[in-house]
Amino acid sequence: MLNRVRSAVAHLVSSGGAPPSRPKSPDLPNATSAPPVAPPQAPRSPPARAGSGGAAPARTVEARASFSRPTFLQLSPGGLRRADDHAGRAVQSPPDTGRRLPWSTGYAEVINAGKSRHNEDQACCEVVYVEGRRSVSGAPREPSRGQGLCFYYWGLFDGHAGGGAAEMASRLLHRHIREQLKDLVEILQDPLPPPLCLPSTPGAPGSSDSSQLVGPQSCWSSQKEVTHESLVVGAIENAFQLMDEQMARERRGHQVEGGCCALVVVYLLGKVYVANAGDSRAIIVRNGEIIPMSREFTPETERQRLQLLGFLKPELLGGEFTHLEFPRRVQPKELGQRMLYRDQNMTGWAYKKIELEDLRFPLVCGEGKKARVMATIGVTRGLGDHNLRVCSSTLPIKPFLSCFPEVRVYDLTQYEHCPDDVLVLGTDGLWDVTSDCEVAATVDRVLSAYEPNDPSRYTALAQALVLGARGTPRDRGWRLPNNKLGSGDDISVFVIPLGGPGSYS
Amino acid sequence: MLNRVRSAVAHLVSSGGAPPSRPKSPDLPNATSAPPVAPPQAPRSPPARAGSGGAAPARTVEARASFSRPTFLQLSPGGLRRADDHAGRAVQSPPDTGRRLPWSTGYAEVINAGKSRHNEDQACCEVVYVEGRRSVSGAPREPSRGQGLCFYYWGLFDGHAGGGAAEMASRLLHRHIREQLKDLVEILQDPLPPPLCLPSTPGAPGSSDSSQLVGPQSCWSSQKEVTHESLVVGAIENAFQLMDEQMARERRGHQVEGGCCALVVVYLLGKVYVANAGDSRAIIVRNGEIIPMSREFTPETERQRLQLLGFLKPELLGGEFTHLEFPRRVQPKELGQRMLYRDQNMTGWAYKKIELEDLRFPLVCGEGKKARVMATIGVTRGLGDHNLRVCSSTLPIKPFLSCFPEVRVYDLTQYEHCPDDVLVLGTDGLWDVTSDCEVAATVDRVLSAYEPNDPSRYTALAQALVLGARGTPRDRGWRLPNNKLGSGDDISVFVIPLGGPGSYS
């Protein structure tokens, strides 16, 4: 492992910034290729989080196979082997005969062309019931209030440096979201604005006095209006952080090696929340129009955040990296000359005199799919990566990575959706070779070939998207019809019809 | 002074976040109201900046009057008094009879309604010639190359806590830009991509070997492409920083009290660069369509940047502030209860248990025009403010303020502009009471009343915009036709016709 990263860095040093091989993942072995370690029989329940007021939700109790695919694929042992075959790259979807995915969701996936031993993408699609923790006022629940809530949930997790983090996130992240929502069950169903302040111990003796609920119309003359929607956003954000903290705690006992991008959709009370941490992407195709629902977080898009952190906390650079950006690696013989640079405050470029510390490796280097933080990792948000270090040093990379998603909200009730309006989620294996417009064209082409009420049309669309990105084997590679190379990465796609569960489930 | 800030903070403490009076400025006395201190006879020349390769540009040699208006207004002593009259609030424009502003620019301004002793806005409109410092290759300049460059320049500076910073910036910022561009004169006129590396001492003996110019097609296999445009952006960004540093050096000798927002436009080689640091605004109105050319930097829009800095550098909070945001001030009796909060990573809200340190005053508080950093200042980018401290403590606020502008570029050659297409710049006095759409409507209404070739039409438009935001005195206030209050702030407006200097100058 160290040798592989060392050789990557040596190449970077000699070629000016472009790592040689894998587009995104650090060159670390797959956790899944190591023999699974049996988890403790009574796994620690994560300690309650200060301030969040709840016990942590989810436990990792099952001993896991060395690799796995989403359970909703209902793969037999033979099917699992075919799904794991780099040579055939058969597209996988839930069986026509079995129980359909909630909301008539379409799904398809394909393994990479040899980039990693197993498919490091994972997926989850669930309907999750949230039971209110207790009445927030502490009063006994009235029959008409305090009913639980349901949310629909879709998650795509693109793993790197092993499948452990993606696999864990696909099993547990929605449970963290459920846990965060438990406190909000009553509040979200109450048309009044959320109370700014809640009693400390809901339901505890003495806390049933509703005068402790400081409502938004209290004596304070100025206070921010907090919406129900922003509470759901906050719940999703904190769930990502708690998931990441759980990975940190359990990384040893449970082989949570590596990290993963996470793209998650929550449908709750009429609104679609799209949370993205990484370089997967979500778009809505509505009446042929494209509505971006996420943006990618990479060393290029987050350059200034990374540089600022390196500037404010130079100890995180370990004397090995410079927070300045140069158009290429600076050579020792250029000391004293003036070279183009950018610092954390700049979007433009200027010349600066090269000094000794500018010869350090840049914190952010490379372009496009080859851009890297600390010469190692090509995504800057996601879950896991707690063990990730710069090779040949003990310098941790995790401080530069953020586990927080950006959450965008789409109000499903504001528009009359037709059966051809869809939300498409894809890992970067799709988007590396497929533009938003090409996806919209495929949506139109495939869906118009099916009856509007044929529930298999969304699976057919997901398959078409995966096939279109994978290509066919030809001329020693997987090639697209235009003869360009298809994606050699794992590819996973959800297609969510926006007509809603009432229409299709 | 301290008493006024103390009373403001006392009010904040008692009313939960809303400071009482002035919308943006900290309650500090005007520098201009103090007797001017004679500057040293031989002001220090700012030391050369490491890496920028040039001597600092501009010196402040003049002893200044206690207040001033832009020289292009050509105000007589009587006119200066009228411009300084809070009761009459006469709109000021350059005289019809004098030399017009470059590019037929329209300009109008009006003093505030008593908010500060003088008009703290300042403006500048210049054509600036940049002589190349030397041939970048060190070779003797050929007659056909290395010609100087001209840029057109407009600047609006909205001062707070005194007029010193705005006045200084209006006199000197364009000189800093000129100085930054000197090194680029040849490069910007060369159709080839900019060289990544320049010899250390341009023109020095031994540096004339052009092989030292490492071109973009060198042996490095991967390097970023740097455009001419991004060099101009970088030059403007660094000029802002150098201006700010000069203010820091000279703040004592020259009464550079207070700070200012800076909105600057540079036209160079076919492109318009709009640089904004503060809460002024620029929009293009083109064929009736509105194109935003800036965004505002306030405690609300920069909340997460400010919170992150407070989180990473808690010493900057001095034990007096918390980096967390609450919807209103937390009360001691709420200790142990759970209140809504946001940290630096969140866009949504969640509940947290109130602990002792949450009782500190929030780093960012208030909403809209009342939002404040450290209960003091309502803008988060700009120049100056080096002396600004939290009242009743020595805690400096400057570390949270950024002097860097956001620069947007508009390619004037990509569109055939008609005489009614304009770029409108305004200080917040305009935008507080006027929407982008209302400005576009006024553009249409006023310009259609003038012949397209009448050069006074842009001044008439600027005046109409200022008048429309000021209103007329009625019912004990300045009121708009809809009877709402007009802006009591200083209001300054530039109208730049986009037909270009060839058409109008």
HADDOCK unambig.tbl for C-alpha pairs under 7 A between the chains (distance, minus, plus):
assign (segid A and resid 15 and name CA) (segid B and resid 220 and name CA) 5.95 0.50 0.50
assign (segid A and resid 15 and name CA) (segid B and resid 221 and name CA) 6.07 0.50 0.50
assign (segid A and resid 16 and name CA) (segid B and resid 220 and name CA) 5.73 0.50 0.50
assign (segid A and resid 16 and name CA) (segid B and resid 221 and name CA) 6.69 0.50 0.50
assign (segid A and resid 16 and name CA) (segid B and resid 222 and name CA) 6.04 0.50 0.50
assign (segid A and resid 17 and name CA) (segid B and resid 222 and name CA) 6.25 0.50 0.50
assign (segid A and resid 18 and name CA) (segid B and resid 222 and name CA) 6.09 0.50 0.50
assign (segid A and resid 51 and name CA) (segid B and resid 352 and name CA) 4.03 0.50 0.50
assign (segid A and resid 51 and name CA) (segid B and resid 353 and name CA) 4.18 0.50 0.50
assign (segid A and resid 52 and name CA) (segid B and resid 351 and name CA) 6.41 0.50 0.50
assign (segid A and resid 52 and name CA) (segid B and resid 352 and name CA) 5.45 0.50 0.50
assign (segid A and resid 196 and name CA) (segid B and resid 339 and name CA) 5.61 0.50 0.50
assign (segid A and resid 196 and name CA) (segid B and resid 340 and name CA) 5.50 0.50 0.50
assign (segid A and resid 197 and name CA) (segid B and resid 337 and name CA) 6.77 0.50 0.50
assign (segid A and resid 197 and name CA) (segid B and resid 338 and name CA) 5.47 0.50 0.50
assign (segid A and resid 197 and name CA) (segid B and resid 339 and name CA) 4.24 0.50 0.50
assign (segid A and resid 197 and name CA) (segid B and resid 340 and name CA) 6.51 0.50 0.50
assign (segid A and resid 198 and name CA) (segid B and resid 337 and name CA) 5.88 0.50 0.50
assign (segid A and resid 198 and name CA) (segid B and resid 338 and name CA) 4.93 0.50 0.50
assign (segid A and resid 198 and name CA) (segid B and resid 339 and name CA) 6.24 0.50 0.50
assign (segid A and resid 199 and name CA) (segid B and resid 337 and name CA) 4.85 0.50 0.50
assign (segid A and resid 199 and name CA) (segid B and resid 338 and name CA) 6.11 0.50 0.50
assign (segid A and resid 200 and name CA) (segid B and resid 336 and name CA) 5.54 0.50 0.50
assign (segid A and resid 200 and name CA) (segid B and resid 337 and name CA) 4.00 0.50 0.50
assign (segid A and resid 200 and name CA) (segid B and resid 338 and name CA) 5.53 0.50 0.50
assign (segid A and resid 200 and name CA) (segid B and resid 353 and name CA) 6.81 0.50 0.50
assign (segid A and resid 220 and name CA) (segid B and resid 15 and name CA) 5.80 0.50 0.50
assign (segid A and resid 220 and name CA) (segid B and resid 16 and name CA) 5.69 0.50 0.50
assign (segid A and resid 221 and name CA) (segid B and resid 15 and name CA) 6.07 0.50 0.50
assign (segid A and resid 221 and name CA) (segid B and resid 16 and name CA) 6.77 0.50 0.50
assign (segid A and resid 222 and name CA) (segid B and resid 16 and name CA) 6.16 0.50 0.50
assign (segid A and resid 222 and name CA) (segid B and resid 17 and name CA) 6.20 0.50 0.50
assign (segid A and resid 222 and name CA) (segid B and resid 18 and name CA) 5.93 0.50 0.50
assign (segid A and resid 222 and name CA) (segid B and resid 328 and name CA) 6.83 0.50 0.50
assign (segid A and resid 223 and name CA) (segid B and resid 327 and name CA) 5.18 0.50 0.50
assign (segid A and resid 223 and name CA) (segid B and resid 328 and name CA) 4.76 0.50 0.50
assign (segid A and resid 224 and name CA) (segid B and resid 327 and name CA) 4.63 0.50 0.50
assign (segid A and resid 224 and name CA) (segid B and resid 328 and name CA) 6.70 0.50 0.50
assign (segid A and resid 224 and name CA) (segid B and resid 367 and name CA) 6.98 0.50 0.50
assign (segid A and resid 230 and name CA) (segid B and resid 348 and name CA) 4.37 0.50 0.50
assign (segid A and resid 230 and name CA) (segid B and resid 349 and name CA) 5.63 0.50 0.50
assign (segid A and resid 231 and name CA) (segid B and resid 348 and name CA) 5.78 0.50 0.50
assign (segid A and resid 231 and name CA) (segid B and resid 349 and name CA) 5.01 0.50 0.50
assign (segid A and resid 231 and name CA) (segid B and resid 350 and name CA) 5.88 0.50 0.50
assign (segid A and resid 233 and name CA) (segid B and resid 348 and name CA) 4.72 0.50 0.50
assign (segid A and resid 234 and name CA) (segid B and resid 346 and name CA) 6.54 0.50 0.50
assign (segid A and resid 234 and name CA) (segid B and resid 347 and name CA) 6.82 0.50 0.50
assign (segid A and resid 234 and name CA) (segid B and resid 348 and name CA) 3.90 0.50 0.50
assign (segid A and resid 234 and name CA) (segid B and resid 349 and name CA) 4.60 0.50 0.50
assign (segid A and resid 234 and name CA) (segid B and resid 350 and name CA) 5.31 0.50 0.50
assign (segid A and resid 235 and name CA) (segid B and resid 350 and name CA) 6.48 0.50 0.50
assign (segid A and resid 237 and name CA) (segid B and resid 346 and name CA) 6.66 0.50 0.50
assign (segid A and resid 327 and name CA) (segid B and resid 223 and name CA) 5.17 0.50 0.50
assign (segid A and resid 327 and name CA) (segid B and resid 224 and name CA) 4.63 0.50 0.50
assign (segid A and resid 328 and name CA) (segid B and resid 222 and name CA) 6.82 0.50 0.50
assign (segid A and resid 328 and name CA) (segid B and resid 223 and name CA) 4.75 0.50 0.50
assign (segid A and resid 328 and name CA) (segid B and resid 224 and name CA) 6.68 0.50 0.50
assign (segid A and resid 336 and name CA) (segid B and resid 200 and name CA) 5.55 0.50 0.50
assign (segid A and resid 337 and name CA) (segid B and resid 197 and name CA) 6.75 0.50 0.50
assign (segid A and resid 337 and name CA) (segid B and resid 198 and name CA) 5.88 0.50 0.50
assign (segid A and resid 337 and name CA) (segid B and resid 199 and name CA) 4.88 0.50 0.50
assign (segid A and resid 337 and name CA) (segid B and resid 200 and name CA) 4.01 0.50 0.50
assign (segid A and resid 338 and name CA) (segid B and resid 197 and name CA) 5.47 0.50 0.50
assign (segid A and resid 338 and name CA) (segid B and resid 198 and name CA) 4.95 0.50 0.50
assign (segid A and resid 338 and name CA) (segid B and resid 199 and name CA) 6.14 0.50 0.50
assign (segid A and resid 338 and name CA) (segid B and resid 200 and name CA) 5.53 0.50 0.50
assign (segid A and resid 339 and name CA) (segid B and resid 196 and name CA) 5.63 0.50 0.50
assign (segid A and resid 339 and name CA) (segid B and resid 197 and name CA) 4.24 0.50 0.50
assign (segid A and resid 339 and name CA) (segid B and resid 198 and name CA) 6.24 0.50 0.50
assign (segid A and resid 340 and name CA) (segid B and resid 196 and name CA) 5.54 0.50 0.50
assign (segid A and resid 340 and name CA) (segid B and resid 197 and name CA) 6.52 0.50 0.50
assign (segid A and resid 345 and name CA) (segid B and resid 404 and name CA) 6.64 0.50 0.50
assign (segid A and resid 346 and name CA) (segid B and resid 234 and name CA) 6.56 0.50 0.50
assign (segid A and resid 346 and name CA) (segid B and resid 237 and name CA) 6.68 0.50 0.50
assign (segid A and resid 347 and name CA) (segid B and resid 234 and name CA) 6.86 0.50 0.50
assign (segid A and resid 348 and name CA) (segid B and resid 230 and name CA) 4.38 0.50 0.50
assign (segid A and resid 348 and name CA) (segid B and resid 231 and name CA) 5.78 0.50 0.50
assign (segid A and resid 348 and name CA) (segid B and resid 233 and name CA) 4.72 0.50 0.50
assign (segid A and resid 348 and name CA) (segid B and resid 234 and name CA) 3.91 0.50 0.50
assign (segid A and resid 349 and name CA) (segid B and resid 230 and name CA) 5.63 0.50 0.50
assign (segid A and resid 349 and name CA) (segid B and resid 231 and name CA) 5.03 0.50 0.50
assign (segid A and resid 349 and name CA) (segid B and resid 234 and name CA) 4.63 0.50 0.50
assign (segid A and resid 350 and name CA) (segid B and resid 231 and name CA) 5.87 0.50 0.50
assign (segid A and resid 350 and name CA) (segid B and resid 234 and name CA) 5.33 0.50 0.50
assign (segid A and resid 350 and name CA) (segid B and resid 235 and name CA) 6.51 0.50 0.50
assign (segid A and resid 351 and name CA) (segid B and resid 52 and name CA) 6.65 0.50 0.50
assign (segid A and resid 352 and name CA) (segid B and resid 51 and name CA) 4.27 0.50 0.50
assign (segid A and resid 352 and name CA) (segid B and resid 52 and name CA) 5.64 0.50 0.50
assign (segid A and resid 353 and name CA) (segid B and resid 51 and name CA) 4.36 0.50 0.50
assign (segid A and resid 353 and name CA) (segid B and resid 200 and name CA) 6.82 0.50 0.50
assign (segid A and resid 404 and name CA) (segid B and resid 345 and name CA) 6.61 0.50 0.50
